[in-house]
Amino acid sequence: MGENKLNNILSRTKPEQESAPDDEDLGACASRPVVKYVPAFHVKLRDSVRSFDYGHMGLKKYEPGKFVIEVQEPEHWRLTVEGRNLWSVYNYLCLHRLEWVEQAIRDFEDGKKPVITRITIEKVEEEG
């Protein structure tokens, strides 16, 4: 009897889950948060894509309407994201759970989901 119970426990498989549940849908401006290891995130721009390694993230600062993340790889870059309802996007980036973000083509959301209205990436010149 005990052996059968042990075999049942050992033969269980964990269901694969690579993305978050539906209630974590961040709309068209960011990927769904993932539960797998993500080494980098992509910033989709109009003409190109810029990718940053999560391991190189430094300063992270949120305030309503925008957030800033600085990355050093090996140059020092500042990513500024502006819009509405950005806390979830900022939080998932800090947790290394987003694969990409992008600026909205038009403001189409219902007021609840995040909307990214502007993304700027600038090189930070070191002083001294």
Secondary structure as the mmCIF struct_conf table of DSSP 4:
data_model
#
loop_
_struct_conf.conf_type_id
_struct_conf.id
_struct_conf.beg_label_comp_id
_struct_conf.beg_label_asym_id
_struct_conf.beg_label_seq_id
_struct_conf.end_label_comp_id
_struct_conf.end_label_asym_id
_struct_conf.end_label_seq_id
HELX_RH_AL_P HELX_RH_AL_P1 GLY A 2 LEU A 10
TURN_TY1_P TURN_TY1_P1 SER A 11 SER A 11
HELX_LH_PP_P HELX_LH_PP_P1 LYS A 14 GLU A 16
STRN STRN1 SER A 19 SER A 19
HELX_RH_3T_P HELX_RH_3T_P1 ASP A 22 GLU A 24
HELX_RH_3T_P HELX_RH_3T_P2 GLY A 27 CYS A 29
STRN STRN2 ALA A 30 ALA A 30
HELX_LH_PP_P HELX_LH_PP_P2 SER A 31 PRO A 33
STRN STRN3 VAL A 34 VAL A 34
BEND BEND1 VAL A 35 LYS A 36
STRN STRN4 ALA A 40 LYS A 44
BEND BEND2 ARG A 46 ASP A 47
STRN STRN5 VAL A 49 ASP A 53
HELX_RH_3T_P HELX_RH_3T_P3 TYR A 54 HIS A 56
STRN STRN6 MET A 57 GLU A 63
TURN_TY1_P TURN_TY1_P2 PRO A 64 GLY A 65
STRN STRN7 LYS A 66 GLN A 72
BEND BEND3 GLU A 73 GLU A 75
STRN STRN8 HIS A 76 ARG A 84
BEND BEND4 ASN A 85 ASN A 85
HELX_RH_AL_P HELX_RH_AL_P2 TRP A 87 CYS A 94
TURN_TY1_P TURN_TY1_P3 LEU A 95 HIS A 96
BEND BEND5 GLU A 99 GLU A 99
STRN STRN9 TRP A 100 GLU A 102
BEND BEND6 ILE A 105 ARG A 106
BEND BEND7 GLY A 111 LYS A 113
STRN STRN10 VAL A 115 LYS A 123
HELX_LH_PP_P HELX_LH_PP_P3 VAL A 124 GLU A 127
#
